[in-house]
Amino acid sequence: MKTERIVVAAFLLSTFLMPEVSRNTYAAVVSTGDVIPLINIDPSVLSEDLIVGKNAIGMLEITNGGEVSNFAGFIGELVGSMGTVTVDGVNSQWVNSQELYVGYTGVGVLNIQNGGMVSSTGGFIAHLQQS
């Protein structure tokens, strides 16, 4: 089942691939790996789509009141890719002015915790059959 694969992928990723990152009191936007465009500033205002995990593994963390805004958002865009986005903390936000795809044809994981916020005009989970 598609839903089961996403949940299992989220568990495996959080358990084995994402070591604890030390947190500070500064707003932060940190991207690593396959993120297009690669962003590491807060706030990040993009006039384009944001893709986390286009062809490989990509991660984006928005924490401690950090902000990212973009057109459409893709987490795990192509077959064989894996993307993870974590929005953690009060006033931390990811604003998509268009749709948000969690697992377009790849594996997508979206973590929203501790008062974080994600918004979009529409959303899709496991959008295409391959995801």
Residue pairs with C-beta under 8 A, 6 or more apart in sequence:
2 103
2 125
2 126
2 131
3 125
3 126
5 107
5 126
6 102
6 103
6 107
6 108
6 109
6 125
6 126
9 82
9 107
9 109
10 84
10 109
10 111
13 82
13 84
13 109
14 109
14 111
17 57
18 59
18 84
21 61
23 63
23 64
24 64
25 64
26 64
27 42
27 43
27 63
27 64
27 65
27 66
27 67
27 92
28 42
28 61
28 62
28 63
28 64
28 66
29 39
29 40
29 41
29 42
29 43
29 44
29 60
29 61
29 62
29 66
29 67
29 68
30 40
30 60
30 61
30 63
31 38
31 39
31 40
31 52
31 58
31 59
31 60
31 61
32 58
32 59
33 53
33 56
33 57
33 58
33 59
34 52
34 53
34 54
34 55
34 56
34 57
34 58
34 81
34 83
35 50
35 51
35 52
35 53
35 58
35 59
35 60
36 50
36 51
36 54
37 46
37 48
37 50
39 46
39 50
39 60
39 68
42 66
42 67
43 66
43 67
43 68
43 69
44 67
44 68
44 69
44 70
45 69
46 68
46 69
46 70
46 71
47 71
48 70
48 71
49 70
49 71
49 72
49 73
49 74
49 98
50 60
50 68
50 70
50 71
50 72
50 73
50 74
50 96
51 58
51 73
51 74
51 77
51 83
52 58
52 59
52 60
52 73
52 74
52 75
52 76
52 83
52 84
52 85
53 74
53 75
53 76
53 77
53 81
53 82
53 83
53 84
53 106
53 107
53 108
54 74
54 77
54 78
54 81
54 83
55 77
55 78
55 80
55 81
56 80
56 81
56 82
57 81
57 82
57 83
58 81
58 82
58 83
58 84
59 83
59 84
59 85
59 86
60 68
60 83
60 84
60 85
60 86
61 85
61 86
61 88
62 68
62 85
62 86
62 87
62 88
62 92
62 93
62 94
62 116
63 86
63 87
63 88
63 89
63 92
64 88
64 89
64 92
65 89
65 90
65 91
65 92
66 89
66 92
66 93
67 92
67 93
67 94
67 95
68 93
68 94
68 95
69 94
69 95
69 96
69 97
70 95
70 96
70 97
71 96
71 97
71 98
72 96
72 98
72 99
72 100
72 101
73 85
73 94
73 96
73 98
73 99
73 100
73 101
73 120
74 83
74 101
74 104
74 108
75 83
75 84
75 85
75 100
75 101
75 102
75 103
75 104
75 108
75 109
75 110
76 82
76 83
76 102
76 103
76 104
76 105
76 106
76 107
76 108
76 109
76 131
77 83
77 101
77 104
77 105
77 106
78 104
78 105
78 106
79 105
79 106
79 130
80 106
81 106
81 107
82 106
82 107
82 108
82 109
83 106
83 107
83 108
83 109
84 108
84 109
84 110
84 111
85 94
85 109
85 110
85 111
86 111
86 113
86 116
87 93
87 94
87 110
87 111
87 112
87 113
87 116
87 117
87 118
88 111
88 113
88 114
88 116
89 114
89 115
89 116
90 114
90 115
90 116
91 115
92 115
92 116
92 117
93 116
93 117
93 118
93 119
94 116
94 117
94 118
94 119
95 118
95 119
95 120
96 118
96 119
96 120
96 121
97 120
97 121
98 120
98 121
98 122
99 120
99 121
99 122
99 123
99 124
100 118
100 120
100 122
100 123
100 124
101 108
101 123
101 124
101 127
102 108
102 109
102 110
102 123
102 124
102 125
102 126
103 125
103 126
103 127
103 131
104 124
104 127
104 128
104 131
105 127
105 128
105 130
105 131
106 131
107 131
108 125
108 126
108 131
110 118
112 118
